[in-house]
Amino acid sequence: MRRERLDRGIKVRTDSVYAVSGLREMAYLAAPRLILIVGLLIAPLALTPFPYWQKVVSIVCLYSLLALGFDFLAHYVGLVSLGGAFFVGVGGYIAAILNTELGLPPLVTIPAASIGGAIICTALFLPCLPLRGVYFAIVSLMFPLLAARVIEALDVMGGTDGVLGVEGFSGKWAEVYLPIAAVLLILFGLRRLVNEDIGLVFRGIMDNDQAVKASGINITTFKAVAVFIASAMGCLAGGILVHLYMWAGISQFALDFSILPIAATVIGGGGTLVGPVIGCLVLVPVSELLRDFGTLRIAVYAVILTGFIVFKSEGLMVFGARKYHQFEHWVEM
């Protein structure tokens, strides 16, 4: 008898490609995914006696959509965007106006806000796409700040009062499981996307955009596609949010929607896609628990982030995956 890593048989046959033979290896590969899927699906049921925390699960999923968009742009395209709050605000206002002015139901306003908001956001970001690094980050941060001040100064779209009378969801299970379904579908769809040919182009642009440009590929077009995808996720979160709270206002342009997803990505592990979701599962409930402390919770965020950056800079996902692959079992000789 000797000890052998559980993934050795898969690694020996092929690396980075799943070639399995047997239920044990399939279970080994599927277990982490099933833990996330089943955990999200049963969480609302387990929290049935606590309606407030059921709603927190929905908020976790909405922040996860923003964190996924940030991780995708930053670690697969090379665009560090601080415009998550802008995506939420645009999607939220579109959904609210379509519902209150045209009487459209949430099942129509949310997809319309996602696609329409993504088109608007991409068009506004288009002149900024040649920028990289801190320059793109600074410009993207200006959009939510500018939008909030314009609405307040011109008193449009409800001004400081916001858009009132937005229709809520038909039931509490719809408002819980719609965000969960959106996160799971987008997470696995995005993971498939980055492993396709277009994902190779995205990573090429991140690593050396001039080399990609020299090969005859229009990098601006691909950056616009990436921004469209990320902004659609943010606008989807905004559309769900206004129907969840039955109100849209300038607070949806608050920087919390830009900063907290970044913090969640740092905690969960950037470049992993599922890491930001794990980070939101940690950070958003902590934020709710510290709500009574007011602005003091910012200091707690700072301590948590500092600890992760110093001691676990790779994030929870990378650390957990490494430990999971180190599991061993006894093999007969």
C-alpha positions in Angstrom: 0.0 0.0 0.0 1.1 3.5 -0.7 -0.4 7.0 -0.5 -1.3 8.7 -3.8 -3.0 12.0 -4.6 -6.6 11.7 -5.7 -6.0 13.6 -8.9 -2.9 11.7 -9.9 -4.8 9.4 -12.3 -6.3 12.4 -14.1 -3.0 14.4 -14.2 -1.1 11.4 -15.6 -3.5 10.9 -18.5 -3.8 14.5 -19.5 -3.2 17.9 -17.8 -5.9 20.6 -17.9 -8.3 18.3 -19.8 -10.8 16.2 -17.9 -10.2 12.6 -18.9 -11.9 10.5 -16.3 -12.5 6.8 -15.8 -14.7 5.8 -13.0 -17.3 7.3 -10.6 -14.7 8.2 -8.0 -12.8 10.5 -10.4 -16.0 12.1 -11.6 -17.1 12.6 -8.0 -13.7 14.1 -7.2 -14.1 16.7 -10.1 -17.8 17.4 -9.5 -17.7 17.7 -5.7 -16.5 21.4 -5.5 -19.0 22.5 -8.1 -21.9 20.6 -6.4 -21.0 22.2 -3.0 -21.4 25.7 -4.5 -24.6 24.9 -6.4 -26.3 22.9 -3.7 -25.2 25.3 -1.0 -26.7 28.3 -2.8 -29.9 26.4 -3.6 -30.6 25.2 -0.1 -29.5 28.4 1.7 -32.9 30.1 1.3 -34.7 27.0 2.5 -32.5 26.7 5.6 -33.0 30.4 6.3 -36.8 30.3 6.1 -37.3 31.3 9.8 -35.1 34.3 9.1 -36.6 36.4 6.2 -34.0 39.1 6.6 -31.1 36.7 6.0 -33.0 35.3 3.0 -32.9 38.7 1.5 -29.1 38.9 2.3 -28.7 35.8 0.2 -30.2 37.8 -2.7 -27.9 40.7 -2.1 -24.9 38.3 -2.0 -25.9 37.1 -5.5 -26.2 40.7 -6.8 -22.8 41.6 -5.5 -21.5 38.4 -7.0 -22.7 39.5 -10.4 -20.7 42.7 -10.0 -17.6 40.9 -8.7 -17.8 38.4 -11.7 -17.8 41.4 -14.1 -14.9 43.0 -12.3 -12.9 39.8 -12.3 -13.6 39.1 -15.9 -12.5 42.6 -17.1 -9.5 42.8 -14.8 -8.0 39.4 -15.0 -9.1 38.2 -18.5 -9.0 41.5 -20.5 -6.7 43.7 -18.5 -9.3 46.5 -17.9 -9.6 47.5 -14.2 -13.0 48.9 -14.0 -14.4 50.9 -11.0 -17.7 51.5 -12.8 -19.7 48.7 -11.1 -22.0 51.3 -9.5 -22.6 52.9 -12.9 -23.8 49.6 -14.3 -26.1 49.0 -11.3 -27.6 52.5 -11.5 -28.2 52.5 -15.3 -29.8 49.0 -15.2 -31.9 50.0 -12.1 -33.2 53.2 -13.6 -34.1 51.6 -16.9 -36.0 48.8 -15.2 -37.8 51.2 -12.9 -38.8 53.5 -15.7 -40.0 50.7 -17.9 -42.1 49.4 -15.0 -43.6 52.6 -13.7 -44.1 54.4 -17.0 -44.9 51.6 -19.4 -46.3 49.1 -16.9 -44.1 46.3 -18.0 -43.7 43.4 -15.6 -40.3 42.4 -14.0 -39.8 39.5 -16.3 -39.7 42.0 -19.2 -38.0 45.0 -17.5 -35.0 43.0 -16.1 -33.9 41.5 -19.4 -34.6 44.8 -21.2 -32.6 46.7 -18.6 -29.7 44.2 -18.9 -29.4 44.5 -22.6 -30.4 48.1 -23.0 -28.2 49.2 -20.1 -25.2 47.2 -21.5 -25.6 49.0 -24.8 -25.7 52.4 -23.1 -22.7 51.7 -20.9 -20.6 50.2 -23.7 -21.3 53.3 -25.9 -20.3 55.6 -23.1 -17.1 53.6 -22.3 -16.2 53.3 -26.0 -14.0 56.4 -26.1 -12.1 55.2 -23.0 -11.2 51.7 -24.3 -7.7 52.7 -25.5 -6.8 53.5 -21.9 -5.3 50.9 -19.6 -4.4 50.4 -16.0 -5.0 53.2 -13.6 -6.1 55.6 -16.3 -9.1 53.4 -17.3 -9.8 52.8 -13.6 -10.0 56.5 -12.8 -12.2 57.3 -15.8 -14.6 54.4 -15.0 -14.9 55.7 -11.4 -16.0 59.1 -12.7 -19.1 57.7 -14.4 -21.2 56.8 -11.3 -20.1 60.0 -9.6 -21.1 62.1 -12.6 -24.4 60.3 -13.1 -25.5 60.8 -9.5 -24.7 64.5 -9.6 -26.4 65.1 -12.9 -29.6 63.5 -11.7 -29.5 65.5 -8.5 -28.7 68.8 -10.1 -31.2 68.6 -13.0 -33.9 66.9 -10.9 -34.6 64.3 -13.6 -35.8 60.7 -13.1 -37.3 61.6 -9.7 -34.3 63.6 -8.6 -33.2 62.9 -5.0 -36.5 61.2 -4.3 -35.9 58.6 -7.0 -38.4 56.5 -8.9 -41.2 55.4 -6.6 -43.9 52.7 -7.0 -41.7 50.1 -8.7 -43.5 46.7 -8.8 -42.0 44.0 -6.6 -41.6 40.3 -7.3 -44.7 38.0 -7.3 -43.4 36.0 -4.3 -40.5 35.8 -1.8 -39.1 32.7 -3.5 -38.9 34.5 -6.9 -36.9 37.3 -5.4 -34.5 34.8 -3.8 -34.0 32.2 -6.5 -33.9 34.6 -9.5 -30.5 36.1 -8.3 -29.2 32.6 -7.5 -30.1 31.3 -10.9 -28.6 34.3 -12.6 -25.3 33.9 -10.7 -25.0 30.1 -11.4 -25.8 30.5 -15.1 -23.5 33.4 -15.6 -20.7 31.8 -13.6 -20.6 28.6 -15.6 -21.3 30.4 -18.9 -18.5 32.9 -18.3 -16.2 30.1 -17.4 -17.0 28.4 -20.7 -16.5 31.6 -22.6 -13.0 32.3 -21.3 -11.9 28.8 -22.4 -13.1 29.4 -25.9 -11.2 31.1 -28.8 -12.6 34.5 -27.8 -11.2 33.9 -24.3 -7.7 33.4 -25.8 -8.1 36.7 -27.6 -9.1 38.4 -24.4 -6.1 37.1 -22.5 -3.9 38.0 -25.4 -5.1 41.6 -25.2 -4.4 41.6 -21.5 -0.9 40.2 -21.9 0.2 42.1 -25.0 -2.4 44.1 -26.8 0.1 45.4 -29.4 1.0 41.9 -30.5 -2.7 41.1 -30.9 -3.2 44.3 -32.9 -0.2 43.4 -35.1 -1.9 40.1 -36.0 -4.8 42.0 -37.6 -7.3 41.8 -34.7 -9.3 44.9 -33.8 -8.6 45.0 -30.1 -11.1 47.9 -29.6 -13.9 45.6 -30.8 -13.0 42.8 -28.4 -12.6 45.3 -25.5 -16.1 46.6 -26.3 -17.5 43.1 -26.3 -15.9 42.5 -22.9 -17.3 45.7 -21.5 -20.7 44.8 -22.9 -20.6 41.4 -21.1 -19.5 42.9 -17.8 -21.9 45.8 -17.9 -24.8 43.5 -18.8 -24.1 41.6 -15.6 -24.0 44.8 -13.6 -27.2 46.1 -15.2 -28.9 42.7 -14.5 -28.0 43.2 -10.8 -29.4 46.7 -10.9 -32.6 45.6 -12.6 -33.2 42.9 -10.0 -32.3 45.3 -7.2 -34.9 47.9 -7.9 -37.7 45.3 -8.0 -36.3 43.8 -4.8 -36.5 47.2 -3.0 -39.4 48.6 -5.2 -37.5 51.8 -5.6 -34.7 53.3 -7.8 -32.6 56.2 -6.7 -29.2 57.9 -6.9 -28.0 55.7 -4.0 -27.6 52.9 -6.6 -24.7 54.9 -8.0 -23.0 54.6 -4.5 -19.4 53.5 -4.5 -20.2 50.5 -2.4 -21.3 48.8 -5.6 -17.8 49.5 -7.1 -15.6 48.9 -4.0 -17.1 45.9 -2.3 -16.9 43.6 -5.5 -13.2 44.5 -5.7 -12.7 43.6 -2.0 -14.6 40.3 -2.6 -12.4 39.5 -5.6 -9.3 40.0 -3.4 -10.6 37.8 -0.7 -11.9 35.1 -3.0 -9.1 35.1 -5.5 -8.8 37.1 -8.7 -8.7 35.3 -12.1 -10.7 32.3 -10.8 -14.3 33.6 -11.5 -15.7 31.5 -8.7 -13.4 33.2 -6.2 -15.3 36.5 -6.3 -18.5 34.6 -5.5 -16.9 33.0 -2.5 -15.6 36.5 -1.5 -19.1 37.9 -1.6 -20.4 35.0 0.5 -17.9 36.1 3.1 -17.9 39.8 2.9 -21.6 40.7 2.4 -22.8 38.8 5.5 -20.0 40.4 7.5 -21.1 43.8 6.2 -24.7 43.1 7.4 -23.5 42.0 10.8 -21.5 45.2 11.2 -24.3 47.5 9.9 -25.0 48.8 13.5 -21.4 50.0 13.7 -22.0 52.6 10.9 -18.8 53.9 9.2 -16.7 51.9 11.6 -17.2 48.8 9.5 -15.0 50.4 6.9 -12.1 49.9 9.4 -13.1 46.2 9.7 -13.0 45.9 5.9 -9.5 47.4 5.9 -8.3 45.0 8.5 -9.8 42.0 6.6 -8.3 43.1 3.3 -4.9 43.8 4.8 -4.9 40.4 6.4 -5.8 38.6 3.2 -3.3 40.6 1.1 -0.4 40.0 3.6 -1.1 36.3 4.6 -3.3 34.9 1.8 -2.7 37.1 -1.3 -3.8 34.4 -3.7 -7.3 34.3 -2.2 -9.5 31.7 -0.7 -10.3 29.9 -3.9 -6.6 29.3 -4.9 -5.7 28.2 -1.4 -8.7 25.9 -1.1 -8.1 24.4 -4.6 -4.5 23.7 -3.7 -5.5 21.9 -0.4 -8.2 20.0 -2.2 -5.8 18.6 -4.8 -3.4 17.5 -2.0 -5.9 15.0 -0.7 -4.4 11.5 -0.7 -5.7 7.9 -0.5 -4.2 4.5 -0.1 -3.5 2.5 -3.3 -2.7 -1.2 -3.4 0.7 -2.0 -4.9 
